[in-house]
Amino acid sequence: MAEENKSPYTTGWVIFGILMVLTIVEYFVANLGSAVLLIIIAIAKAGLIMNYFMHIYRLWRTEEEHH
């Protein structure tokens, strides 16, 4: 059972790390005053959260793929 959950846990930690890096980059971009870059970073972070933590990609699966 531990081997079955290894991949999702690893993916979760990788996404968490990416979100941390994007947050740090966001802080420095905010100090530069670039609103366009802040919006791009916010969209990227929202996309990661929706795809990996909210599993939004499942909405477009067919019934056969849900198993």
C-alpha positions, 0 to 999 in steps of 0.5 A, a space after each residue: 500500500 505504501 508503494 501505491 501512494 508514493 507517486 501521489 505524495 511525490 507529486 503533491 510535494 513537487 507541486 508544493 515546491 513549485 508553488 513555494 518558488 512561484 510565491 517567492 518569485 511573486 514577492 520579488 516581482 511585486 517589488 518591481 511593480 509589474 502587474 502583468 507578471 503578477 497576473 501571469 504568476 497568479 494564473 499559473 499558481 491557480 492552474 496548478 492548484 486546480 489541476 493537481 489539488 482540485 482534480 479539475 481535469 476529471 471533468 473532461 474524462 469519459 465514464 470509462 476513464 474514471 475507473 
